[in-house]
Amino acid sequence: MRRGKGTLARREQRLAYGLLLPTFLLVFSIVMLPLIANFWISVKPITLADLRPPTLIVKEQLRGNIEQAGDSAKIQYRFRNSSIKYPLTSVEFSDNLPNGLFIKNLDPLCSVFDETQKQKNLLVCDLGKLDPKGRGKIEIEIQANSLFPNLKKVLLNSVPVTKFETYNVLTSLDFTVKNFKKVFSATEFWDVLKVSFYYTVFGTAGALLFGVFAALILQKSFPGRPIVRGLMLFPYVAPVIAVAFSWIVLLDPFSGALNAMLIQMDVVSTPINFFGQRTIEIEIFGFSFGFPLALTMVILFEVWRYFPLSFLFILARMQSIPSDIYEAAEIDGASPIQQFWFLSLPFIAGILAILFLLRFIWTFNKFDDIFLLTGGNAGTRTLTVSVYEQAFAISNLGAGAAVAVVIFVLLLFFASIFIRLSPKDTG
């Protein structure tokens, strides 16, 4: 009896695994395959042009016209190597010629199968080796033995078949660490890394602080609270290109409303290029220092755009706290600050930890905001912008993938440490 139940349980287990297998494979292909491909490309000396493998391109043209028997013409084959780096070897192409054509003059590189091979009209041209960017042409003179009113159309319907061997850097087993050496040896790498952490830490912390502040304001009911809550969600739900353009127009040094207001109020004498000026000199108590203006503005945009997400989660958690706890605290004489510190904060500590981890990862991977606002200029270049510049601006796809691997390793290290040290939710 026990054995029978065990057999039935194993069968049910195998059935469950079989039903889950397609879902598992789908998730694996969506999540893991791009990651594996990125690691693969990072150890390859590959450029953007290498994504298109070398190939032989053959174009067929008819020189002249054949309409009746006895007419002569030429078939011209123009060929070229599409690659500018790698040669093609064992190159040949073949083409089926229409029946009724007589070859008067055949190129030495080409041959036609005879009747014994039962492929009388099969033209084969052996080109041997074709250097990078190599090209050439072959002409074959033909004569008609019968009527050919649509020979050009017939030739166009016959596409030459190509054969060749070549080196494909993407699928080869040749690996290199030059991409990582280039990344870490670059003079600006550590500056970019510092900017990335500065942008991520302050952007994440600012979004959480503003989210907590907004949740405290909207925790208690008041007239018009649903409208205010909806307005607070606008920065997050609005298209990023629309809000980024609005900020650029608002802070424009020539026609921006903010600069015009500051000049009219005699706060500044000349317009400030908020997104184009790397630093601005600030003097406090006789000490002057360079303040990172453009980077700070990008961080403020990050905080303004993404605090609504933190606000929604924190507000939902705070509204689940029993109200009698606050009533008892008020009777005992606890101030609002004490109520938040000793009552609200322990309840929302868990959700704050989760939000910090998610927002840290998302902000560290953020590209579109910085690219739209500054393009990575004026001291706002982060690792994600470096990935784009390496892979697409200078076509060094391997170096771009190497930077992406560095980002992945850093985030994995941070996430593992943070998960170990993060506080647990008390509720």
C-alpha positions in Angstrom: 0.0 0.0 0.0 2.7 2.4 0.9 4.6 1.5 -2.3 1.5 2.3 -4.4 1.0 5.7 -2.8 4.7 6.4 -3.3 4.4 5.5 -7.0 1.3 7.6 -7.4 3.0 10.6 -5.7 6.0 10.3 -8.0 3.8 10.2 -11.1 1.9 13.3 -9.9 5.2 15.0 -9.2 6.6 14.2 -12.7 3.3 15.4 -14.2 3.5 18.7 -12.3 7.1 19.2 -13.4 6.2 18.4 -17.0 3.4 21.0 -16.9 5.8 23.6 -15.4 8.6 22.9 -17.8 7.3 25.1 -20.7 6.9 28.0 -18.3 10.3 27.4 -16.8 11.9 27.3 -20.3 10.1 30.5 -21.3 11.2 32.4 -18.2 14.8 31.0 -18.6 14.9 32.1 -22.2 13.6 35.6 -21.5 15.8 36.2 -18.4 18.9 34.1 -18.8 19.7 34.0 -22.5 20.2 37.8 -22.9 22.4 37.7 -19.8 24.5 34.8 -21.1 24.8 36.5 -24.5 26.1 39.7 -22.8 28.7 37.7 -20.9 29.7 35.9 -24.2 30.1 39.2 -26.1 32.1 40.8 -23.3 35.0 38.4 -23.9 34.9 38.8 -27.7 36.9 41.3 -29.8 33.7 42.3 -31.5 32.5 45.6 -32.9 29.0 46.6 -34.0 29.8 45.7 -37.6 30.6 42.1 -36.6 27.0 41.4 -35.7 26.4 41.1 -39.4 28.6 38.1 -40.5 30.6 38.3 -43.7 28.8 37.1 -46.8 29.2 36.9 -50.5 26.9 39.2 -52.4 26.3 38.4 -56.1 24.2 40.5 -58.5 23.2 39.2 -61.9 22.6 41.5 -64.9 21.8 41.0 -68.6 23.8 43.1 -71.0 22.0 43.2 -74.3 18.7 41.6 -75.4 17.7 38.3 -76.9 14.4 38.0 -78.6 14.9 35.4 -81.3 17.2 32.6 -82.2 20.7 33.6 -83.1 20.8 36.8 -80.9 23.7 37.2 -78.6 24.0 38.9 -75.2 26.1 38.8 -72.0 25.3 37.8 -68.5 27.3 39.8 -66.0 27.8 38.6 -62.4 29.1 41.3 -60.0 30.3 39.9 -56.6 31.8 41.4 -53.5 32.8 40.5 -50.0 30.6 42.4 -47.5 33.2 42.3 -44.7 35.9 45.0 -44.3 37.9 42.8 -41.9 37.6 39.1 -42.7 38.3 37.3 -46.0 36.2 34.6 -47.7 37.7 31.3 -48.6 36.4 28.5 -50.8 34.2 31.0 -52.6 31.9 29.8 -55.3 28.5 30.5 -56.7 26.2 28.6 -59.0 23.3 29.6 -61.3 20.8 27.7 -63.4 20.7 29.0 -67.0 17.5 28.7 -69.0 17.3 25.9 -71.6 17.9 27.0 -75.1 21.0 29.1 -74.5 24.4 28.4 -76.0 27.5 29.7 -74.2 29.8 31.3 -76.7 32.4 32.5 -74.3 32.9 31.1 -70.8 35.1 32.7 -68.1 38.1 30.6 -67.0 36.8 30.6 -63.4 33.5 29.1 -64.4 32.3 25.7 -65.8 29.1 24.2 -67.1 28.1 20.7 -66.3 27.7 18.5 -69.5 24.9 16.2 -70.5 26.3 13.1 -68.7 25.8 14.8 -65.4 22.2 15.7 -66.4 22.8 19.3 -65.3 23.6 20.9 -68.6 22.6 24.4 -67.7 24.2 24.6 -64.2 26.9 27.3 -64.2 29.4 27.0 -61.4 32.1 29.7 -60.8 35.0 29.0 -58.4 36.4 32.3 -57.1 38.8 30.9 -54.6 39.7 33.5 -51.9 38.1 36.9 -51.7 39.9 39.5 -49.6 38.1 41.9 -47.3 36.1 44.5 -49.4 37.2 42.4 -52.4 35.0 42.6 -55.5 35.0 41.6 -59.1 32.8 40.6 -62.1 32.4 37.8 -64.5 30.9 38.0 -67.9 29.5 35.1 -69.9 28.6 35.6 -73.6 25.5 33.6 -74.6 23.5 33.0 -77.8 19.9 31.8 -78.1 19.0 28.6 -79.9 15.3 29.5 -79.6 12.9 32.3 -79.0 13.5 34.2 -75.7 11.0 37.1 -75.4 11.4 37.4 -71.6 15.0 36.4 -70.9 15.6 39.2 -68.5 12.6 38.2 -66.4 13.7 34.6 -66.4 17.2 35.5 -65.2 15.9 37.6 -62.4 13.8 34.6 -61.2 17.0 32.6 -61.0 19.0 33.7 -57.9 22.7 32.6 -57.7 23.5 30.2 -54.9 26.6 31.1 -52.9 29.1 28.9 -50.9 32.0 30.1 -48.8 33.9 29.7 -45.6 34.8 32.6 -43.3 35.7 33.5 -39.7 32.9 34.6 -37.5 34.1 36.3 -34.3 30.8 36.0 -32.6 30.5 32.2 -32.9 34.2 31.4 -32.6 35.9 30.0 -29.5 38.4 32.8 -29.4 38.2 34.8 -26.2 40.0 37.8 -24.8 40.1 40.0 -21.7 41.1 43.1 -23.6 37.6 44.5 -23.2 37.8 44.4 -19.4 41.4 45.7 -19.5 40.3 48.6 -21.6 37.4 49.4 -19.2 39.5 49.4 -16.0 42.5 51.1 -17.6 40.4 54.0 -18.9 41.3 57.2 -17.1 37.6 58.2 -16.7 36.3 54.8 -15.5 36.7 55.5 -11.8 35.2 59.0 -12.2 32.2 57.5 -14.0 31.9 54.8 -11.3 31.9 57.6 -8.6 29.3 59.6 -10.5 27.2 56.4 -10.9 27.2 55.7 -7.1 26.6 59.4 -6.3 23.7 59.6 -8.6 22.2 56.2 -7.4 22.6 56.8 -3.7 21.2 60.3 -3.6 18.5 59.6 -6.2 17.3 56.6 -4.3 17.5 58.2 -0.8 15.8 61.3 -2.1 12.9 59.3 -3.7 12.4 57.4 -0.4 12.5 60.5 1.8 10.0 62.4 -0.4 7.8 59.3 -0.6 7.8 59.1 3.2 7.0 62.8 3.5 4.2 62.5 1.0 2.7 59.5 2.7 2.7 61.3 6.1 0.8 64.2 4.5 -1.8 62.0 2.9 -2.1 59.5 5.7 -5.0 61.4 7.3 -8.1 62.2 5.3 -8.9 65.8 4.3 -11.1 67.4 1.5 -9.6 66.8 -1.9 -7.2 64.0 -0.8 -8.0 61.8 -3.9 -7.2 64.7 -6.2 -3.9 65.4 -4.5 -3.0 61.7 -4.6 -3.7 61.6 -8.3 -1.6 64.7 -9.0 1.4 63.1 -7.1 1.3 60.2 -9.4 1.7 62.4 -12.5 5.6 62.4 -12.6 5.7 58.6 -12.5 3.0 57.9 -15.1 3.9 60.7 -17.5 6.1 59.7 -20.5 9.7 60.3 -19.7 10.5 62.1 -22.9 7.6 64.6 -22.2 8.7 65.4 -18.6 12.4 65.5 -19.6 11.6 68.0 -22.4 9.5 70.1 -19.9 12.4 70.3 -17.5 14.8 71.3 -20.3 12.5 74.0 -21.5 11.8 75.3 -18.0 15.6 75.4 -17.1 16.8 76.6 -20.4 19.5 79.4 -19.9 18.1 81.6 -22.7 14.3 81.2 -22.7 13.7 79.2 -19.5 11.1 80.5 -17.0 13.3 79.8 -14.0 16.3 81.8 -15.2 14.0 84.7 -16.1 12.5 84.7 -12.6 15.9 84.5 -10.9 17.2 87.4 -13.0 14.1 89.5 -12.3 14.5 88.9 -8.6 18.2 89.9 -8.7 19.2 86.4 -7.4 21.6 86.0 -10.3 23.0 88.4 -12.8 23.5 86.0 -15.7 21.5 82.9 -16.7 22.5 79.5 -15.3 22.9 76.6 -17.6 21.5 74.0 -15.2 22.0 71.0 -17.4 25.2 72.2 -19.2 27.3 73.5 -16.5 29.5 71.0 -14.7 30.1 72.9 -11.5 29.2 76.2 -9.9 31.3 78.0 -7.3 29.5 78.4 -4.0 31.0 80.4 -1.0 29.8 79.7 2.6 31.4 81.4 5.6 34.4 82.3 3.5 34.9 78.8 2.1 34.3 78.3 -1.6 33.9 74.9 -3.3 32.7 73.6 -6.7 29.1 72.3 -6.5 28.2 69.7 -9.1 25.3 71.6 -10.7 24.3 69.4 -13.7 24.6 66.2 -11.7 22.5 67.6 -8.9 19.8 68.7 -11.3 19.7 65.2 -12.8 19.4 63.7 -9.3 16.5 66.2 -8.5 14.8 65.0 -11.7 15.2 61.4 -10.6 13.8 62.1 -7.1 10.8 64.1 -8.5 10.0 61.5 -11.1 10.2 58.3 -9.0 9.1 59.3 -5.5 5.4 58.5 -6.3 6.2 54.8 -6.4 7.7 54.9 -3.0 4.8 57.0 -1.8 2.2 54.5 -2.9 3.9 51.5 -1.1 4.7 53.5 2.1 1.2 54.9 2.3 -0.4 51.5 1.9 1.8 50.1 4.7 1.1 53.1 7.0 -2.7 52.8 6.5 -2.5 49.2 7.7 -1.2 50.3 11.1 -4.0 50.1 13.8 -5.2 53.6 14.7 -5.6 52.8 18.4 -1.8 52.7 18.7 -1.5 56.3 17.7 -4.5 57.2 20.0 -2.7 55.6 22.9 0.5 57.4 22.1 -1.3 60.8 22.0 -2.8 60.1 25.4 0.7 59.3 26.7 1.9 62.7 25.4 4.0 61.5 22.4 4.8 64.2 19.8 4.2 63.6 16.1 7.9 63.1 15.6 8.0 60.5 18.4 5.0 58.8 17.0 6.6 58.5 13.6 10.0 57.4 15.0 8.8 54.8 17.5 5.5 53.7 15.9 5.4 54.3 12.1 9.1 53.7 11.3 9.3 50.2 12.7 6.2 49.2 10.7 7.5 50.6 7.4 11.1 49.5 7.9 10.7 46.4 5.9 9.0 48.0 2.9 11.6 50.8 3.0 14.3 48.2 2.8 12.6 46.5 -0.2 12.0 49.9 -1.9 15.6 51.0 -1.3 16.9 47.8 -2.9 14.6 48.0 -5.9 15.1 51.7 -6.5 18.9 51.3 -6.1 19.0 48.7 -8.8 16.6 50.6 -11.1 18.5 53.9 -10.6 21.9 52.3 -11.1 20.6 50.9 -14.4 18.9 54.2 -15.4 19.9 55.5 -18.8 17.1 57.3 -20.5 16.7 60.1 -18.0 20.4 61.1 -18.1 20.6 60.7 -21.8 17.6 62.9 -22.5 18.6 65.6 -20.0 22.3 65.9 -20.5 23.5 63.2 -22.9 26.1 62.2 -20.2 27.9 65.6 -20.5 28.8 68.1 -17.8 29.9 65.4 -15.3 26.7 63.3 -15.5 28.2 60.3 -17.3 27.3 57.1 -15.6 28.1 53.5 -16.4 24.9 52.9 -18.3 25.7 55.9 -20.5 29.2 54.5 -21.0 27.7 51.2 -22.2 25.8 53.1 -24.9 28.9 55.2 -25.9 31.2 52.2 -26.1 28.7 49.9 -27.9 27.0 52.3 -30.3 28.9 55.6 -30.4 32.3 54.1 -31.1 31.0 50.7 -32.2 33.0 48.7 -29.6 30.4 46.2 -28.7 32.7 44.0 -26.7 33.8 46.9 -24.4 30.1 48.0 -24.0 29.2 44.5 -23.0 32.2 44.4 -20.5 30.8 47.6 -18.8 27.4 45.9 -18.6 29.0 42.9 -16.9 30.7 45.2 -14.4 27.3 46.8 -13.7 25.7 43.3 -13.2 28.5 42.2 -10.8 28.3 45.4 -8.7 24.5 45.2 -8.4 24.7 41.5 -7.5 27.3 42.3 -4.8 25.3 45.1 -3.4 22.0 43.2 -3.4 23.6 40.2 -1.6 25.0 42.5 1.1 21.9 44.5 1.5 19.6 41.5 1.8 21.8 40.2 4.6 21.7 43.5 6.5 18.2 44.7 5.7 15.7 45.0 8.5 12.6 42.8 8.7 9.1 44.1 8.6 7.5 44.0 12.0 3.9 43.7 10.7 
